[in-house]
Amino acid sequence: MTSAFKLSVRQCSCSCRSSLLSTVRTSRAAFLTQNRYARQRRCESTAAASSNPKISTIVDQISKLTLLETADLVATLKVR
């Protein structure tokens, strides 16, 4: 191989690698941003749900269920 060809292959390889790294960094940043907003929305929705006394009572009752009781609850809700 000629040295010019080797140089062009090396440059192309570096260019592709930097392009791939840039894409990965951008995707990671987008994921982290989306994840942060999802957690924030989830916290906000939880706070809104707990302000309703009826919902708070239901959540308290559900949180005290055993695993088998929770499975029965889910099965019953699917039937309805």
TORLUMGU-596598 format. One record per atom (N, C-alpha, C): residue in one letter; atom name; x negated, z negated, y. Coordinates in steps of 0.05 Angstrom, whole numbers, plus 5000, padded with zeros to 4 digits. Last residue first. Example, Ala and Ser with C-alpha at 12.3 -4.5 7.8 and 13.67 -1.06 7.14 Angstrom:
BEGIN
 type atom   xx   zz   yy
    s    N 4743 4858 4955
    s   CA 4727 4857 4979
    s    C 4742 4843 5001
    a    N 4736 4844 4886
    a   CA 4754 4844 4910
    a    C 4736 4844 4934
***
This chain:
BEGIN
 type atom   xx   zz   yy
    r    N 6246 4281 4863
    r   CA 6264 4282 4885
    r    C 6257 4306 4902
    v    N 6201 4288 4831
    v   CA 6227 4294 4820
    v    C 6247 4298 4842
    k    N 6160 4269 4863
    k   CA 6159 4297 4855
    k    C 6187 4306 4845
    l    N 6172 4215 4866
    l   CA 6174 4231 4890
    l    C 6174 4261 4884
    t    N 6160 4200 4813
    t   CA 6188 4197 4823
    t    C 6192 4215 4848
    a    N 6105 4208 4812
    a   CA 6122 4223 4794
    a    C 6151 4223 4803
    v    N 6089 4170 4850
    v   CA 6084 4199 4855
    v    C 6102 4216 4837
    l    N 6105 4123 4824
    l   CA 6116 4130 4851
    l    C 6113 4160 4856
    d    N 6073 4124 4779
    d   CA 6102 4125 4776
    d    C 6115 4133 4802
    a    N 6023 4118 4804
    a   CA 6028 4142 4789
    a    C 6059 4146 4785
    t    N 6030 4067 4825
    t   CA 6026 4089 4844
    t    C 6032 4116 4829
    e    N 6032 4038 4778
    e   CA 6055 4038 4795
    e    C 6054 4061 4815
    l    N 5979 4046 4761
    l   CA 6002 4056 4745
    l    C 6027 4057 4761
    l    N 5950 4020 4802
    l   CA 5946 4049 4797
    l    C 5970 4061 4781
    t    N 5995 3977 4839
    t   CA 5973 3982 4820
    t    C 5971 4012 4816
    l    N 6009 3967 4909
    l   CA 6016 3977 4882
    l    C 5991 3980 4865
    k    N 5997 3953 4961
    k   CA 5997 3932 4941
    k    C 6003 3941 4913
    s    N 6005 3998 4991
    s   CA 5977 3989 4987
    s    C 5975 3967 4967
    i    N 6060 4001 4993
    i   CA 6046 4020 4976
    i    C 6017 4010 4971
    q    N 6071 3960 5030
    q   CA 6082 3959 5002
    q    C 6066 3977 4984
    d    N 6045 3980 5076
    d   CA 6037 3954 5064
    d    C 6047 3951 5035
    v    N 6074 4027 5083
    v   CA 6045 4028 5077
    v    C 6036 4002 5065
    i    N 6124 4005 5096
    i   CA 6121 4022 5072
    i    C 6092 4024 5064
    t    N 6112 3978 5144
    t   CA 6123 3964 5121
    t    C 6119 3979 5095
    s    N 6096 4021 5176
    s   CA 6077 3999 5170
    s    C 6086 3984 5145
    i    N 6144 4049 5181
    i   CA 6122 4061 5167
    i    C 6101 4040 5159
    k    N 6173 4012 5211
    k   CA 6183 4020 5185
    k    C 6161 4032 5168
    p    N 6142 4007 5258
    p   CA 6145 3984 5240
    p    C 6155 3992 5212
    n    N 6095 4049 5283
    n   CA 6122 4049 5274
    n    C 6126 4026 5253
    s    N 6041 4046 5288
    s   CA 6056 4034 5309
    s    C 6086 4033 5303
    s    N 6018 4074 5247
    s   CA 6020 4045 5243
    s    C 6035 4032 5266
    a    N 6018 4126 5266
    a   CA 6035 4119 5244
    a    C 6038 4089 5242
    a    N 5979 4125 5306
    a   CA 6006 4130 5313
    a    C 6025 4122 5291
    a    N 5933 4114 5275
    a   CA 5941 4095 5296
    a    C 5970 4099 5304
    t    N 5932 4161 5245
    t   CA 5935 4135 5232
    t    C 5945 4114 5252
    s    N 5922 4199 5284
    s   CA 5947 4200 5269
    s    C 5953 4174 5255
    e    N 5870 4184 5300
    e   CA 5892 4183 5319
    e    C 5919 4183 5305
    c    N 5842 4192 5253
    c   CA 5843 4165 5264
    c    C 5867 4163 5284
    r    N 5849 4247 5248
    r   CA 5859 4230 5227
    r    C 5862 4201 5237
    r    N 5823 4266 5294
    r   CA 5852 4270 5291
    r    C 5863 4251 5270
    q    N 5770 4250 5280
    q   CA 5783 4239 5304
    q    C 5813 4242 5302
    r    N 5761 4280 5234
    r   CA 5761 4251 5233
    r    C 5775 4238 5256
    a    N 5763 4331 5258
    a   CA 5782 4324 5237
    a    C 5784 4293 5234
    y    N 5719 4329 5293
    y   CA 5746 4331 5304
    y    C 5768 4324 5283
    r    N 5678 4326 5255
    r   CA 5681 4305 5274
    r    C 5709 4305 5286
    n    N 5685 4375 5227
    n   CA 5688 4350 5213
    n    C 5693 4326 5232
    q    N 5672 4411 5268
    q   CA 5699 4411 5256
    q    C 5705 4385 5242
    t    N 5618 4398 5275
    t   CA 5637 4395 5297
    t    C 5665 4394 5287
    l    N 5598 4410 5224
    l   CA 5596 4382 5234
    l    C 5615 4378 5257
    f    N 5609 4465 5221
    f   CA 5620 4447 5202
    f    C 5620 4418 5213
    a    N 5577 4484 5264
    a   CA 5606 4488 5264
    a    C 5620 4469 5245
    a    N 5527 4470 5244
    a   CA 5536 4459 5269
    a    C 5566 4461 5271
    r    N 5525 4502 5198
    r   CA 5523 4473 5196
    r    C 5534 4460 5221
    s    N 5527 4553 5221
    s   CA 5548 4545 5203
    s    C 5549 4514 5200
    t    N 5479 4553 5250
    t   CA 5504 4556 5264
    t    C 5527 4546 5247
    r    N 5442 4547 5208
    r   CA 5443 4527 5229
    r    C 5470 4528 5244
    v    N 5452 4594 5180
    v   CA 5456 4569 5167
    v    C 5459 4547 5188
    t    N 5437 4633 5218
    t   CA 5464 4632 5208
    t    C 5471 4605 5195
    s    N 5383 4620 5223
    s   CA 5400 4618 5247
    s    C 5429 4617 5238
    l    N 5365 4632 5172
    l   CA 5363 4605 5182
    l    C 5381 4601 5206
    l    N 5374 4688 5173
    l   CA 5388 4671 5154
    l    C 5387 4642 5163
    s    N 5338 4703 5213
    s   CA 5366 4709 5216
    s    C 5383 4691 5198
    s    N 5290 4688 5190
    s   CA 5298 4675 5214
    s    C 5328 4679 5220
    r    N 5290 4723 5146
    r   CA 5289 4695 5141
    r    C 5299 4680 5166
    c    N 5288 4773 5171
    c   CA 5311 4766 5154
    c    C 5313 4736 5150
    s    N 5239 4769 5196
    s   CA 5263 4773 5212
    s    C 5288 4765 5196
    c    N 5204 4764 5154
    c   CA 5206 4742 5173
    c    C 5232 4745 5189
    s    N 5213 4814 5130
    s   CA 5218 4790 5115
    s    C 5221 4766 5134
    c    N 5195 4848 5170
    c   CA 5223 4850 5162
    c    C 5231 4824 5147
    q    N 5142 4834 5171
    q   CA 5158 4830 5195
    q    C 5188 4830 5188
    r    N 5126 4850 5120
    r   CA 5123 4822 5128
    r    C 5141 4816 5152
    v    N 5135 4905 5124
    v   CA 5150 4889 5104
    v    C 5149 4860 5111
    s    N 5098 4918 5163
    s   CA 5127 4922 5168
    s    C 5144 4906 5149
    l    N 5050 4904 5137
    l   CA 5058 4891 5162
    l    C 5087 4893 5167
    k    N 5050 4941 5095
    k   CA 5051 4912 5089
    k    C 5060 4896 5114
    f    N 5046 4988 5125
    f   CA 5070 4983 5109
    f    C 5073 4953 5102
    a    N 4996 4982 5147
    a   CA 5019 4985 5165
    a    C 5045 4979 5150
    s    N 4964 4981 5102
    s   CA 4966 4957 5117
    s    C 4990 4958 5137
    t    N 4992 5013 5045
    t   CA 4977 5013 5070
    t    C 4982 4988 5085
    m    N 4983 5000 4976
    m   CA 5000 5000 5000
    m    C 4982 5000 5025
***
